[in-house]
Amino acid sequence: MKSKPLSNIRWGLLCFIAIIICSCKEFIEPSLSKRQINLQVPTDLYQSTKYNINFWWDEMDDALGYRLQVVTPNFGSPGSLIADTLVAGNKFSLNLDPGEYQWRVRAENGSSQSGYSLPRSFIVLQSTIKTQAVQLTSPGNNAVTNQGANVFQWGSLFGATKYQFEIDTNNFINENALVYNQTVPGQQISFTLPKDQTYQWRVRAQNDTADARWSGIYQITLDRTPPGKVSLTSPTNGQTVVTPVPLQWQAASTAVKYKLYVLKSDSTSVYNQNFPVILNTNSYSFNLGLPGDKVYWKVSAIDQAGNEGEASVMRSFVLQ
C-alpha cells in the first residue's frame, strides 16, 4: 500500500493544531500582562487653554475596557488623584482646572490587565470662561425613562459661580418658549418632565463678568406607555409535551425584553426561585419537572423605559 506523503501528514497536523488553538481561544481569555497601551493625545508636554481635555489611545486586541488615571502634578509625587475610571472605548473627556497633570492607561479584561503606558505630562493654562463649556453627566444622552422626576447633573467649570440650566422640546430655537430655564449655584437640579415626549437639555456656566459657551445638547425621553399584551404561540393550552419544552410567544411592538412567569400546578406559586426570568428573546427552553406535572406559564413585555405591559393569558402544559 502506498503511504501518504510526509508533507501531507504535516499539513494535516498543522491544520488540526490551528483548529484547536482557535477553539481554545473562545474559552480561554488571552492574557494582556505582557502588552502595553500606546497613547495618542494629549501628547507629552502639551499645553491647553481649553479646560476640556480629550484623551485618546490605541485599542488593544482582547481588551474589554481601559483604565484611565489622571493625577496632579505627576505619578512620581502625586498631590491628587483626579481620575481613576474604567472606560469601554478608547476615548474619554474631562474638564480640568488650570494646573500640571500626568495621565496613563492600561487595558483590562476579565482575567488580566496590561502594564500601564508610559505617563505623559500636560498643562492646562488659565483662560477666560468665555471659551469653555460644561460637560453634561446625567442622565446620559438619549436616555429613556418612565419616571417624570429626574435629577440633571453636570461637571464643574473653573471660574464659574453659577450655572444656567435650560430644557426644551424644540432644540432651543425659541428662547422665549422654553419648557424650563433656571440658574443654580451648583452642578445639579431636580426637574419633573411634564408629559411623555422627547426633551433636550443643556447648561451654561457663568460668573459675574462673563458667560461660558453652552454645553452640548443631551436628549431625554419620558415614556410611561407600556407595551401591548403578549400573545403566546406554543405549546397550546393543556398540551401534553416532553422536555425540553420550547415556550414561544409573538414579539410585541416596543418591547426590548420579556418577563416569563412559570408557575406550579396551583397556578399561583412560582415554579422555583429563578422565576420570573427576564429574557431578550421571545422563546425559552423549559427543562424541569417530572412526568405528570402540570405547569402554568405567562409572559409580559418590557420596553426600553422599563414599562411592563399586561401579561398574556395564562396557559398550562402537562409533562409526559
C-alpha positions as CSV (number, residue, x, y, z in Angstrom):
1,M,0.0,0.0,0.0
2,K,1.3,3.4,-0.9
3,S,1.7,5.7,2.2
4,K,0.7,9.3,2.3
5,P,3.5,11.8,1.6
6,L,5.1,13.1,4.8
7,S,4.3,16.7,3.8
8,N,0.5,15.9,3.7
9,I,0.7,14.4,7.2
10,R,2.5,17.5,8.5
11,W,0.0,19.8,6.8
12,G,-2.9,17.9,8.3
13,L,-1.3,18.1,11.7
14,L,-0.8,21.8,11.4
15,C,-4.4,22.4,10.4
16,F,-5.5,20.3,13.4
17,I,-3.4,22.3,15.8
18,A,-4.7,25.6,14.3
19,I,-8.3,24.5,14.9
20,I,-7.5,23.5,18.5
21,I,-5.9,26.9,19.1
22,C,-8.8,28.9,17.7
23,S,-11.3,26.8,19.6
24,C,-9.4,27.2,22.9
25,K,-9.3,31.0,22.4
26,E,-13.1,31.0,22.5
27,F,-13.0,29.6,26.0
28,I,-9.6,30.8,27.4
29,E,-9.3,34.6,27.6
30,P,-5.9,35.8,26.3
31,S,-3.6,37.4,28.8
32,L,-2.8,41.1,28.4
33,S,0.0,41.1,31.0
34,K,2.9,41.4,28.6
35,R,1.4,44.2,26.5
36,Q,1.3,47.9,26.8
37,I,-1.0,50.7,25.6
38,N,0.2,53.3,23.2
39,L,-1.1,56.8,24.0
40,Q,-2.2,59.3,21.3
41,V,-3.4,62.6,22.7
42,P,-2.7,64.7,24.6
43,T,0.9,64.5,23.6
44,D,3.7,64.8,26.1
45,L,4.2,68.4,27.4
46,Y,1.0,69.5,25.7
47,Q,-0.4,72.9,26.8
48,S,-4.1,73.7,26.6
49,T,-6.1,76.9,27.0
50,K,-9.2,74.8,27.0
51,Y,-10.3,73.2,30.3
52,N,-11.9,70.3,28.4
53,I,-9.2,67.7,27.7
54,N,-9.8,64.8,25.3
55,F,-7.9,61.6,25.9
56,W,-7.3,59.1,23.2
57,W,-5.2,55.9,23.0
58,D,-4.8,52.9,20.7
59,E,-7.2,50.0,21.1
60,M,-5.7,46.6,22.2
61,D,-6.9,43.2,20.9
62,D,-8.7,41.1,23.6
63,A,-9.3,44.1,25.9
64,L,-12.7,44.6,27.4
65,G,-12.0,48.0,28.9
66,Y,-9.3,50.6,29.6
67,R,-8.4,52.1,33.0
68,L,-7.5,55.8,32.7
69,Q,-5.7,57.5,35.5
70,V,-5.0,61.2,35.8
71,V,-3.0,62.8,38.6
72,T,-1.6,66.2,39.5
73,P,1.2,67.1,39.3
74,N,2.7,63.7,38.4
75,F,2.8,60.0,39.3
76,G,6.2,60.4,41.0
77,S,4.8,62.7,43.6
78,P,1.0,62.8,43.2
79,G,-0.8,65.5,45.1
80,S,-4.2,64.4,44.0
81,L,-5.8,61.6,42.0
82,I,-8.1,63.4,39.5
83,A,-9.5,60.3,37.7
84,D,-9.3,56.5,38.0
85,T,-12.0,55.3,35.7
86,L,-12.8,52.3,33.6
87,V,-13.7,53.2,30.0
88,A,-15.3,51.0,27.5
89,G,-13.8,52.6,24.4
90,N,-10.5,54.3,23.6
91,K,-11.6,57.9,24.2
92,F,-12.6,60.0,27.2
93,S,-13.1,63.7,28.1
94,L,-12.5,65.6,31.3
95,N,-12.9,69.2,32.4
96,L,-9.9,70.1,34.5
97,D,-8.8,73.2,36.5
98,P,-5.7,75.0,35.4
99,G,-2.6,73.1,36.6
100,E,0.0,70.4,35.8
101,Y,-1.1,66.8,35.1
102,Q,0.0,63.4,34.1
103,W,-2.0,60.6,32.6
104,R,-1.7,56.9,31.8
105,V,-3.8,54.0,30.6
106,R,-3.8,50.2,30.9
107,A,-6.0,47.6,29.1
108,E,-8.1,45.1,31.1
109,N,-10.2,42.1,30.5
110,G,-11.9,39.6,32.9
111,S,-8.7,37.8,33.9
112,S,-5.7,40.1,33.3
113,Q,-4.5,43.6,32.6
114,S,-1.7,45.1,30.6
115,G,1.1,47.2,32.0
116,Y,0.3,51.0,32.3
117,S,1.5,53.1,29.4
118,L,4.4,55.4,30.0
119,P,2.9,58.5,31.6
120,R,2.5,61.8,29.7
121,S,2.5,65.3,31.1
122,F,0.3,68.2,30.1
123,I,-0.6,71.6,31.4
124,V,-4.0,73.3,31.5
125,L,-3.5,77.1,31.3
126,Q,-5.8,79.6,32.9
127,S,-8.1,81.2,30.4
128,T,-11.3,83.2,30.1
129,I,-14.5,81.4,30.9
130,K,-15.9,82.6,27.6
131,T,-14.1,79.9,25.6
132,Q,-15.1,77.0,27.9
133,A,-18.1,74.7,28.1
134,V,-19.6,72.5,30.8
135,Q,-19.7,68.7,30.4
136,L,-23.1,67.1,31.0
137,T,-23.1,63.9,33.0
138,S,-26.5,62.6,33.9
139,P,-29.0,61.5,32.6
140,G,-26.8,60.2,29.7
141,N,-27.6,61.4,26.2
142,N,-30.6,59.7,24.6
143,A,-31.8,58.4,28.0
144,V,-35.3,56.9,28.1
145,T,-37.2,56.8,31.4
146,N,-40.7,56.2,32.8
147,Q,-40.0,58.5,35.8
148,G,-41.2,62.1,35.4
149,A,-39.0,63.4,38.3
150,N,-35.3,63.5,37.2
151,V,-32.0,64.9,38.6
152,F,-29.9,66.6,35.9
153,Q,-26.2,66.8,36.7
154,W,-23.1,68.3,35.1
155,G,-19.4,68.8,35.9
156,S,-18.0,71.9,37.5
157,L,-16.1,74.5,35.5
158,F,-13.1,76.5,36.8
159,G,-14.1,80.2,37.3
160,A,-17.8,79.6,37.3
161,T,-20.0,80.8,40.2
162,K,-23.4,79.7,38.8
163,Y,-24.9,77.6,36.0
164,Q,-27.9,78.2,33.7
165,F,-30.0,75.1,33.0
166,E,-32.4,75.0,30.1
167,I,-34.8,72.3,28.9
168,D,-36.8,72.4,25.7
169,T,-38.7,70.3,23.2
170,N,-37.8,72.3,20.1
171,N,-34.0,72.3,20.2
172,F,-33.9,75.8,21.7
173,I,-35.0,77.5,18.6
174,N,-37.2,80.0,20.5
175,E,-35.5,81.2,23.8
176,N,-38.9,82.7,24.8
177,A,-40.8,79.5,24.7
178,L,-38.6,77.1,26.7
179,V,-40.0,74.3,28.9
180,Y,-37.7,75.4,31.8
181,N,-35.0,78.0,32.4
182,Q,-33.3,78.3,35.8
183,T,-29.9,79.5,37.2
184,V,-28.5,77.5,40.1
185,P,-25.2,77.7,42.2
186,G,-24.3,74.0,42.0
187,Q,-23.9,71.2,39.5
188,Q,-27.4,69.6,39.6
189,I,-31.1,70.4,39.5
190,S,-34.3,68.4,40.0
191,F,-37.0,68.8,37.4
192,T,-40.2,66.9,36.7
193,L,-40.8,66.3,33.0
194,P,-44.5,67.4,32.4
195,K,-45.6,64.8,29.8
196,D,-44.5,61.9,27.6
197,Q,-42.3,63.2,24.8
198,T,-38.6,63.8,23.9
199,Y,-36.8,66.7,25.6
200,Q,-33.4,68.5,25.1
201,W,-31.4,70.0,27.9
202,R,-28.2,72.0,28.1
203,V,-26.1,74.0,30.7
204,R,-24.0,77.1,30.5
205,A,-21.5,78.2,33.2
206,Q,-21.5,81.8,34.3
207,N,-19.7,84.2,36.6
208,D,-20.3,87.9,37.5
209,T,-18.5,89.1,34.3
210,A,-18.9,86.5,31.6
211,D,-20.9,83.6,30.2
212,A,-19.2,80.3,29.0
213,R,-20.3,78.5,25.9
214,W,-23.3,76.3,26.0
215,S,-22.7,72.7,26.7
216,G,-23.5,70.0,24.1
217,I,-27.2,69.2,23.9
218,Y,-28.5,65.9,25.5
219,Q,-31.8,64.3,24.9
220,I,-34.1,62.5,27.3
221,T,-37.4,60.8,26.5
222,L,-40.2,60.3,29.0
223,D,-42.3,57.2,28.1
224,R,-44.9,55.9,30.5
225,T,-46.9,53.9,27.9
226,P,-46.4,50.1,28.5
227,P,-46.1,47.6,25.6
228,G,-49.1,45.7,24.4
229,K,-50.3,42.4,25.7
230,V,-48.2,39.4,24.7
231,S,-49.7,36.6,22.6
232,L,-48.5,33.0,23.4
233,T,-47.9,30.7,20.4
234,S,-46.7,27.3,21.7
235,P,-47.3,24.9,23.4
236,T,-51.1,25.2,23.1
237,N,-53.1,25.3,26.3
238,G,-53.3,22.0,28.1
239,Q,-51.0,20.2,25.6
240,T,-49.0,17.2,26.7
241,V,-45.3,17.7,25.9
242,V,-41.9,16.2,26.6
243,T,-38.9,18.1,28.0
244,P,-37.3,20.3,27.0
245,V,-40.4,22.3,26.3
246,P,-40.0,25.2,23.8
247,L,-42.1,28.1,25.2
248,Q,-42.7,30.6,22.5
249,W,-44.7,33.8,22.0
250,Q,-45.1,36.6,19.5
251,A,-42.8,39.6,19.6
252,A,-44.5,42.7,21.0
253,S,-44.0,46.1,19.4
254,T,-41.8,48.5,21.5
255,A,-40.6,45.5,23.7
256,V,-36.9,45.1,24.3
257,K,-37.2,42.2,26.7
258,Y,-39.8,39.8,28.2
259,K,-40.7,38.6,31.7
260,L,-41.6,34.9,31.8
261,Y,-43.6,33.6,34.7
262,V,-43.6,29.8,35.3
263,L,-46.0,28.6,38.0
264,K,-46.7,25.3,39.8
265,S,-49.8,23.3,39.4
266,D,-51.8,25.6,41.7
267,S,-51.3,28.3,39.1
268,T,-50.2,30.9,41.8
269,S,-46.8,29.7,43.2
270,V,-43.7,30.4,41.2
271,Y,-42.1,27.2,40.0
272,N,-38.8,28.0,41.7
273,Q,-36.6,30.9,42.8
274,N,-35.4,31.5,39.2
275,F,-38.8,32.7,38.0
276,P,-39.9,35.1,36.8
277,V,-37.0,35.3,34.4
278,I,-36.1,38.2,32.2
279,L,-35.3,37.3,28.5
280,N,-34.1,39.1,25.5
281,T,-35.8,36.7,23.1
282,N,-39.3,35.5,22.6
283,S,-38.7,31.9,23.4
284,Y,-37.4,29.8,26.3
285,S,-36.5,26.1,26.8
286,F,-38.1,24.7,29.9
287,N,-36.3,21.6,31.1
288,L,-37.6,20.9,34.6
289,G,-40.3,18.8,36.3
290,L,-41.4,15.2,36.4
291,P,-43.8,13.2,34.2
292,G,-47.4,14.1,35.1
293,D,-46.6,17.6,36.3
294,K,-48.9,20.4,35.2
295,V,-47.1,23.7,34.6
296,Y,-48.6,27.1,34.1
297,W,-46.9,30.0,32.3
298,K,-47.5,33.5,31.0
299,V,-45.4,36.3,29.6
300,S,-45.3,40.1,29.8
301,A,-43.3,42.6,27.6
302,I,-41.0,45.3,28.9
303,D,-40.0,48.4,26.9
304,Q,-36.8,50.5,26.9
305,A,-38.2,52.8,29.6
306,G,-38.8,49.9,31.9
307,N,-42.6,49.8,31.5
308,E,-44.1,46.3,31.9
309,G,-47.2,45.6,29.8
310,E,-50.2,43.4,30.7
311,A,-49.3,39.7,31.0
312,S,-50.6,37.3,28.4
313,V,-53.4,34.9,29.0
314,M,-52.1,32.1,31.2
315,R,-51.6,28.7,29.6
316,S,-50.7,25.3,31.0
317,F,-49.0,22.1,29.7
318,V,-48.6,18.6,31.1
319,L,-45.2,16.9,31.2
320,Q,-45.2,13.4,29.6
